Amino acid sequence: MTSTATRPTLFKAQHLLAISDLSPLDITAVLDLAQHYAESGKGLAKDGRVLAGQTQVNLFFENSTRTQSSFEIAGKRLGADVMNMAVATSSVSKGETLLDTAMTINAMHPDFLVVRHQSSGAVELLSQKVSCAVINAGDGQHEHPTQALLDALTIRRHYGRLEGLTVAICGDILHSRVARSNIHLLTKMGVRVRCVAPSTLLPSGIANFGVEVFRDMEKGLAGAEVVMMLRLQVERMSGAFVPSLREYYQFYGLTEAKLACAKPGALVMHPGPMNRGVEIDSGVADGVQSVIREQVEMGVAVRMAILDGLDRTRRAGSTS
Amino acid sequence: MIGSPARNRRAYVNAHVLAPLQGLNGPGGILVEDGWILAVGKSVTRESVGATSTVIDCKGRLLIPGLVDMRVFTGEPGSEYRETLASASEAAAAGGVTTIIVMPNTQPVIDDAAIVDYVLRRARDTAQVRVAPMAAITKGLAGEQMAEIGLLRRAGAVAVTDAVKAVSNANLFRRALMYARDCDLLVVGHAEEPSLSGGVMNAGEAASRLGLSGNPAMSEVIMLERDLRLVEMTGARYHVAQVSSALSLDVIRRAKDKGLPVTCGVSIHHLVLNETDIGAYRTFFKLAPPLRSEDDRRALVAAVADGTIDVIVSSHDPQSDDTKRLPFAEAAFGAIGLETMLSSALGLSANENIPLPRLVEALSQRPASILGLEQGRLQPGAPADFAIVDPQLSWTVEDAALRSRSKNSPYEHRTLEGHAVETVVAGRTVYEYAG
């Protein structure tokens, strides 16, 4: 696993745009490799710097602190040269189109392009125009695949498995790419997924995603091994989806009392950033069942595994 | 160019003449002089026309009245880089379309008699096919003040419409219907309740999977119900430009059963495509109203067959790369369709059980009669506007060959069956298939 030349391929995908790019076996392989990176921590051996000499460009059209720095640290730990494009001060804000930006960056021959964009499908569109591996770091309300992978890794570390568990995803599912990626990944891995939200925050047709839908949070949490909270995306609330934050907290905020409905010791997760006192009570967020900080830690490991995996696909492609 | 029809007498013989409203469906020909039809039917043969005519052998192909397309967007005036009247007319001619009705959402808006006049003059000087404009219902399409409907009609507008917008003020729309009724002018509605239609594709599972905002069919139904109540109240002639959902068809059927002066259109795209064609965010399939489910598509096809839907339009809407090569939510709505409508319709006849005579009615004869035009009929004294069609001719839609200035065809690289081999407007050949 350490020598650059002999690493076996991890998956076939050339880009990571959506969870559908990965089969269940691929997902297990990614999680295994990420687990290895999680154990190595910062002490990765020198010959583990498998991306030495490669260039990774982080192109974030939406502001992000945690995802962008997580990708940056992941790349750097593997030895890549990482560049962050500051979109807000670049030519994008001067009216350059997404595809022009893509062509410009592509002409500099990066090996990896990590992209976040406010429009669903924008990363897919961009991947058609560049010759490097593209990683979706969140596109609109579509997908955020590395978040789902890091959530799965976090769960697997605690329960030793994914299959057969019950995970309740709670809150603003309508606007959440994290929810969509998690639903796709978890159902693929044999997890029973529940969606808990008021009807105004559920996408239409959600029942066809292979999930159970609950409007009552206490019923939705009953017996769940994992409670996954979502950020109420106040900035996306173009209309009135819930009457007030106060009311939302009453019915859908995760409190100790509601958490008591879940299985004893159930994990509490949140992709961040949190609205404390809106979707989650501060005491619960910082409580013993919370694995929110571990999610952040696993984020780096999972992103290292994805970068490594995409590099292996490229090498296999260029030698065959 | 339409002003001076060909002087010579020409006979198209050995065709299968199909014009259902004239009761024609069989072998025959058509005799043309000075841009008008002299005779049509089985009596017109090589032998009967004599030596005074130039004789064209149609080799048994279909001869139908030229298509009358009630919904065409061009960029003239204002966005000529997308489409001019000339380029749209070339696309039309290649698609067997001999009359195009252009929409008023140009820059400036066609909301003034002088602009109607401008469009008609530009068409006369540059277009290969007949062009007639619909004018705006409200000034600037702003939905606030009625446009000069009477003067617009006098200048040559064939109907009024706010194009891609509904007049959301119900009282204003009621008055516009009353006023248009007094002028005996058709009002064409856009059935979309603005507060429900902020989405970029059909609401439902497919949109949820793509993470795109949805536009529910109910938005169309609610506006259509409102419009039809106002029609009932005012007695105005009303045509809904396009419906897209099965729910709307029930509303139309009820209105027709009541005997209201209501007719209904559908775009050819909604008869052959559905929401799953969007695939991985293909913006050429981003339409307004949006492509809906397969169940909706089938219901629309059945409604064309049974006459609930009167008219098929191309809803030809040229968009440039600048407005289409964008993330789906940011891309413009619209697809071109003038050149492919006939082929797609022939496919519906072959694969979906819509009788060919019914299609010819919906593509040509009904729109002409709804608009009160003298085209769209094959009878002595009518304008010599027709197309000779080879239903078996197979061709592939390629950007470079499309005549439209914009290339946003949802059928790019697809192979279609059936094509016009010759299109005649006012007795003049405006298109010949070159292989």
Interface residues (C-beta under 8 A of the other chain):
Chain A: T97 L98 L99 H117 S119 S120 G121 A122 E124 L125 D139 G140 Q141 H142 E143 R177 R180 P203 S204 G205 I206 N208 F209 S238
Chain B: G198 A203 G204 E205 A206 A207 S208 R209 L210 G211 L212 S213 G214 P216 A280 Y281 D322 R325 L326 P327 F328 A329 E330
